[in-house]
Amino acid sequence: MLTCQMIDEAAVVLRGVVRPTEIIHSPFYSKMLGAPLYFKCENHQHTGSFKIRGAYHFLSKRPAEQLANGVVTASVGNHGKGVASAASLLNCSCRVIMPEGVPLSKELAPLQYGAAVELYGQTHEEADSYARQLAAKDNLLYIPAFDHELIMAGQGTIGLEILQELPTIESLLVPIGGGGLISGIATAIKAVRPGVRIIGVEAAGVASASLARRNGHPKTISTRTHSFAEEVAVKRVGELTFPIMEHYVDDVITVDEESIARAIVSLMEKGNLFVEGAGAVGLAALIYGFRSVRKESTLCLLSGGNLDIHNMARVVEKGMLAEGRYLRLRLEMADIPGALAHLTHILSELQANIFQVNHDRHKSSLPLGEAEVLLDLETRGAEHIQEILMRLEDERYRPEVIY
């Protein structure tokens, strides 16, 4: 079983290897919630996430002969990057198996640390099974993503840092994937401050911790799933992590994809913080759906900041749509000189910012003498959208909302 002594020993091992990430107070969100809110910024860790803590600690505790032939792991992103970095620091070769279709930035990340990357299978589970086969065939050391005491102990050093810098903390929101992160942190904190509420947050579409709690044991989610919070989209929590979560974690809650996207956008705009989906789930729960927000000193763990740049536009667009900040319209109008200028003048009066306009007079389905216009608009909320639609209706444009 994981012990506090193991976490203390991990802190010694990791000294000078990982960054003791800062805890920052957020005046904006504190005012919104009516209570102090803090962020623990593991998105500022050397590899962009907390994963290097567990990976390095795990490898550092293995005998040299186990590292001689190299190591192998499976990952959709952060774990592979953390393992590759740790292996580089310890001068052992590393292979990272990733499912096909993983974002290119995730695929390339381990390469900068000298690891070899191989794509296999359609899911993390298939990639993980293949990594275990390679470990047996080539006598490599397999590194689990979360379900091992040494991994949990490394992640638990975050809890020690929280206690040292913010000893008055009353509640803590932590992302849950397989459970290694929250198990380590909860073990460290509850040993010293048993009254601190530990709340786990997971994506609603991949709620494996909630499923395990309902059944009393880990159970695999059978359906194919996807989430903006891909780093916590784990279909089954660990056999070792589950009893620790049951013992120490006070509540497990879920957040939907819309809330995650909104939280990512909000952190960019209001907090000047760049986080991935998994890193945003805690704030998403607090401001968009947590059923029992208490007026107490609260900390959200921002677990990572490795948001794929190509997915960022999609996530931001989703978040802005949810906030009523983005509107795409289709309408038809007379194809005469000055018609488009008149339309843009109306939108200017309404203070709608035009992102993009597409004017098409050649579409075969259009009546003679008419043109189709597609508009992407920046808006200020639901009321502003209704104001725009009503004005365009009054002007006989018959707007059709695409999204």
C-alpha positions in Angstrom: 0.0 0.0 0.0 1.0 3.6 -0.6 2.4 5.3 2.6 3.2 8.8 3.6 6.8 7.7 4.1 7.0 6.7 0.4 5.8 10.1 -0.6 8.4 11.8 1.6 11.1 9.6 0.1 9.8 10.6 -3.4 10.1 14.2 -2.5 13.8 13.7 -1.8 14.3 11.8 -5.0 12.6 14.5 -7.1 14.4 17.5 -5.5 16.2 19.3 -8.3 14.4 17.2 -11.0 11.0 18.6 -11.0 9.8 22.1 -10.4 7.9 22.9 -7.2 5.2 24.6 -9.1 3.7 27.8 -7.8 0.3 28.3 -6.2 -1.4 31.5 -7.3 -4.5 33.3 -5.8 -7.1 34.3 -8.3 -8.9 37.6 -7.4 -11.3 37.2 -10.3 -12.6 33.7 -9.5 -12.5 34.4 -5.8 -14.9 37.3 -6.3 -17.1 35.2 -8.6 -17.3 32.3 -6.0 -17.4 34.5 -2.9 -14.5 32.6 -1.4 -10.7 32.3 -1.9 -9.7 30.3 -4.9 -6.1 29.2 -5.7 -4.5 27.3 -8.6 -1.7 24.8 -8.3 0.1 25.3 -11.7 1.4 21.9 -12.8 0.7 23.2 -16.3 4.0 25.1 -15.7 5.9 21.9 -14.8 9.1 21.2 -17.0 7.2 18.8 -19.3 3.9 20.7 -19.1 2.2 18.3 -16.7 2.7 16.5 -13.4 3.5 13.1 -15.1 7.3 13.4 -14.8 7.0 13.2 -11.0 5.7 9.6 -11.0 7.7 8.5 -14.0 11.0 9.7 -12.7 10.4 8.3 -9.2 9.4 4.9 -10.6 12.5 4.6 -12.8 14.9 5.9 -10.1 13.8 3.1 -7.8 14.5 0.3 -10.2 17.7 -1.6 -10.2 20.2 -0.7 -13.0 19.9 -4.1 -14.6 16.1 -3.5 -15.1 16.9 -0.3 -17.1 19.7 -1.9 -19.1 17.5 -3.0 -22.0 15.3 0.2 -21.9 11.8 1.0 -20.9 8.4 1.0 -22.7 5.1 2.6 -21.9 1.8 3.4 -23.6 0.3 6.9 -23.6 -2.0 9.4 -25.3 0.4 12.3 -24.5 1.5 13.5 -21.1 2.6 10.2 -19.6 4.7 9.4 -22.6 6.4 12.8 -22.5 7.0 12.4 -18.7 8.5 8.9 -19.1 10.6 10.0 -22.1 12.0 12.9 -20.1 12.7 10.7 -17.0 14.4 8.1 -19.1 16.6 10.7 -20.7 17.7 12.0 -17.3 18.5 8.5 -16.2 20.3 7.6 -19.5 18.2 4.7 -20.6 16.4 4.1 -23.9 12.7 4.6 -24.1 9.9 3.4 -26.4 6.4 5.1 -26.3 3.5 3.4 -27.8 0.6 5.7 -28.8 -2.8 4.9 -30.5 -3.1 5.9 -34.1 -4.7 9.3 -34.6 -3.0 10.9 -31.6 -2.4 14.6 -32.3 0.9 15.2 -34.1 2.2 17.4 -31.3 1.7 14.6 -28.8 3.4 12.1 -31.1 6.4 14.4 -31.5 6.8 15.4 -27.8 8.7 12.3 -26.6 11.1 12.5 -29.6 12.6 15.7 -28.1 13.8 13.6 -25.2 15.3 10.9 -27.4 12.5 8.4 -27.1 11.2 6.2 -30.0 7.5 6.5 -30.8 5.4 3.8 -32.4 1.7 4.1 -33.3 -0.4 1.1 -32.6 -4.2 0.4 -32.3 -7.1 2.7 -32.2 -7.4 3.2 -28.4 -5.1 3.6 -25.4 -6.1 0.2 -24.2 -4.9 -1.4 -27.5 -1.6 0.6 -27.4 -1.1 -0.4 -23.7 -1.6 -4.1 -24.5 1.0 -3.9 -27.2 3.4 -2.1 -25.0 3.1 -5.0 -22.4 3.7 -7.5 -25.2 6.9 -5.7 -26.3 8.1 -5.5 -22.7 7.8 -9.3 -22.4 9.3 -10.0 -25.9 12.2 -7.6 -25.7 12.9 -7.7 -22.0 12.0 -4.1 -21.5 10.8 -2.5 -18.3 7.1 -1.6 -18.6 6.1 1.6 -16.9 2.4 1.9 -15.8 0.6 5.2 -16.2 -1.0 5.3 -12.7 -1.6 1.9 -11.0 1.6 1.5 -9.0 2.7 2.8 -5.6 5.9 4.4 -6.9 3.9 6.3 -9.5 1.4 7.4 -6.9 4.1 8.4 -4.5 5.7 10.7 -7.1 2.4 12.4 -7.8 1.8 12.7 -4.1 4.6 15.2 -3.8 2.2 17.7 -5.1 0.2 17.3 -1.9 3.3 18.0 0.2 3.9 21.2 -1.8 0.3 22.3 -1.2 0.5 21.7 2.5 3.8 23.6 2.7 2.7 26.7 0.8 -1.1 26.8 1.6 -1.6 25.1 5.0 -5.0 26.7 5.5 -6.5 25.0 2.4 -10.0 23.6 3.1 -11.0 21.9 -0.1 -9.1 20.6 -3.1 -10.3 19.7 -6.6 -8.2 17.2 -8.5 -8.7 15.6 -12.0 -9.3 11.9 -12.1 -8.2 9.6 -14.9 -6.8 6.3 -13.6 -6.6 7.6 -10.1 -2.8 7.8 -9.5 -2.7 11.6 -9.1 -5.6 11.9 -6.7 -4.5 8.9 -4.7 -1.0 10.2 -4.1 -2.2 13.8 -3.3 -5.1 12.6 -1.0 -2.7 10.3 0.9 -0.3 13.1 1.6 -2.8 15.7 2.6 -5.2 13.6 4.7 -2.3 12.3 6.8 -1.7 15.9 8.0 -5.0 17.6 7.4 -7.8 15.0 7.6 -10.5 17.7 7.5 -9.5 18.9 4.0 -12.2 17.9 1.4 -10.7 16.1 -1.5 -12.9 16.2 -4.6 -12.2 14.3 -7.7 -13.4 15.6 -11.1 -13.7 13.6 -14.3 -15.2 14.0 -17.7 -18.8 12.9 -17.8 -18.3 10.9 -21.0 -15.5 8.8 -19.4 -16.6 8.7 -15.8 -14.8 5.5 -14.7 -14.2 6.6 -11.1 -18.0 7.3 -10.7 -18.7 3.9 -12.3 -16.3 2.1 -9.9 -17.9 3.8 -6.9 -21.4 2.7 -7.9 -20.3 -0.9 -8.4 -17.9 -1.1 -5.4 -14.9 -2.1 -7.7 -13.2 -0.9 -10.9 -15.2 -1.6 -14.0 -14.4 -0.9 -17.6 -16.5 1.5 -19.6 -17.5 -0.5 -22.6 -18.5 2.3 -25.1 -16.1 4.2 -27.3 -15.7 7.7 -25.9 -13.9 11.0 -26.6 -13.3 14.0 -24.4 -11.6 17.4 -24.6 -10.0 16.2 -21.4 -8.2 13.3 -23.2 -5.6 12.9 -20.5 -8.3 11.8 -17.9 -10.4 9.9 -20.5 -9.4 6.5 -18.9 -12.0 3.7 -19.2 -11.0 1.9 -16.0 -9.5 3.2 -12.7 -6.7 1.2 -11.2 -7.0 -1.8 -8.9 -4.5 -0.2 -6.5 -5.8 3.4 -6.8 -9.5 2.6 -6.3 -9.3 1.5 -2.6 -7.2 4.6 -1.8 -9.7 6.8 -3.5 -12.5 5.1 -1.6 -10.7 5.7 1.7 -9.6 9.3 1.2 -11.6 11.0 -1.6 -14.7 12.7 -0.2 -16.6 13.2 -3.5 -16.3 12.4 -7.2 -18.1 14.6 -9.6 -18.4 14.9 -13.4 -18.3 17.8 -15.9 -19.6 17.8 -19.5 -17.6 18.7 -22.6 -19.2 22.1 -22.9 -18.2 23.1 -19.4 -14.6 21.9 -20.0 -14.3 24.0 -23.1 -15.8 27.0 -21.4 -13.3 26.6 -18.5 -10.3 26.4 -20.9 -11.5 29.7 -22.6 -12.2 31.3 -19.2 -8.7 30.5 -17.9 -7.1 31.9 -21.0 -9.1 35.2 -20.8 -9.5 35.7 -17.1 -6.5 34.0 -15.6 -3.9 34.2 -18.4 -3.4 30.5 -17.9 -3.0 28.0 -20.8 -4.3 24.6 -19.7 -5.4 21.4 -21.5 -8.9 19.9 -20.9 -7.8 17.7 -18.0 -6.3 20.7 -16.3 -9.5 22.7 -16.6 -12.0 20.1 -15.1 -11.7 21.4 -11.6 -12.6 25.0 -12.5 -15.3 23.7 -14.8 -16.9 21.9 -11.9 -16.7 25.0 -9.7 -18.1 27.6 -12.0 -20.4 25.6 -14.3 -22.0 22.8 -12.2 -20.7 21.7 -8.9 -23.8 21.2 -6.8 -22.4 22.3 -3.4 -19.8 25.0 -3.7 -18.9 26.0 -0.2 -17.6 29.4 0.9 -14.2 28.0 1.9 -10.6 28.3 0.8 -10.4 26.1 -2.3 -7.6 25.0 -4.6 -7.9 23.7 -8.2 -5.1 21.6 -9.5 -4.2 22.6 -13.1 -2.7 19.2 -13.9 -1.3 20.1 -17.4 -1.0 22.6 -20.2 -0.2 20.5 -23.2 -3.2 21.5 -25.3 -2.7 20.5 -28.9 -2.4 23.6 -30.9 -4.5 22.2 -33.8 -7.3 21.3 -31.4 -7.1 24.6 -29.6 -9.2 26.5 -32.2 -11.9 23.9 -32.0 -12.0 24.0 -28.2 -12.0 27.8 -28.1 -14.8 27.9 -30.6 -16.8 25.4 -28.6 -16.3 27.4 -25.4 -17.3 30.7 -27.1 -20.4 29.1 -28.5 -21.4 27.9 -25.1 -20.9 31.3 -23.6 -22.9 33.0 -26.4 -19.8 34.6 -27.7 -19.8 33.2 -31.2 -22.5 32.9 -33.8 -22.6 31.5 -37.4 -25.5 32.6 -39.6 -26.7 32.0 -43.1 -29.0 34.4 -44.9 -30.1 35.4 -48.3 -30.3 39.0 -49.7 -30.7 40.9 -52.9 -27.6 40.7 -55.2 -27.4 44.4 -55.9 -24.6 47.0 -55.3 -24.5 48.2 -51.7 -26.5 45.3 -50.3 -23.6 43.7 -48.5 -22.4 47.1 -47.2 -25.9 47.7 -45.8 -25.8 44.4 -44.0 -22.4 45.1 -42.4 -23.6 48.5 -41.4 -26.5 46.9 -39.5 -24.1 44.6 -37.8 -21.8 47.5 -36.9 -24.7 49.3 -35.3 -25.4 46.2 -33.3 -21.7 46.0 -32.2 -21.3 42.5 -33.6 -17.7 41.9 -34.6 -17.4 40.1 -38.0 -14.8 37.3 -37.9 -15.5 36.1 -41.4 -18.0 36.7 -44.2 -18.6 34.6 -47.3 -20.7 36.1 -50.1 -21.9 33.7 -52.9 -24.0 34.7 -55.8 -23.4 31.6 -57.9 -25.0 28.9 -55.8 -27.4 26.9 -58.0 -30.2 26.8 -55.5 -30.5 30.6 -55.2 -33.2 32.5 -56.9 -32.1 34.8 -59.7 -30.9 38.1 -58.3 -30.2 36.9 -54.8 -27.0 36.0 -53.0 -26.1 33.8 -50.0 -24.1 35.2 -47.1 -22.4 33.1 -44.4 -21.4 35.2 -41.3 -19.1 34.3 -38.4 -19.8 36.8 -35.6 -18.3 37.6 -32.2 -21.1 38.3 -29.8 -21.5 39.4 -26.2 -23.8 36.7 -24.9 -27.3 35.2 -25.4 -29.2 38.5 -25.1 -26.9 40.1 -27.7 -27.5 37.1 -30.1 -31.3 37.5 -29.7 -30.9 41.3 -30.4 -29.0 40.5 -33.6 -31.5 37.9 -34.8 -34.5 40.1 -34.1 -33.0 43.1 -36.0 -32.1 40.9 -39.0 -35.7 39.5 -39.0 -37.0 43.0 -39.0 -34.8 43.8 -42.0 -36.3 40.8 -43.8 -33.0 38.8 -44.0 -34.6 35.6 -42.5 -31.4 34.6 -40.7 -30.7 30.9 -40.2 -28.5 30.0 -37.2 -26.0 27.3 -38.2 -24.5 27.3 -34.7 
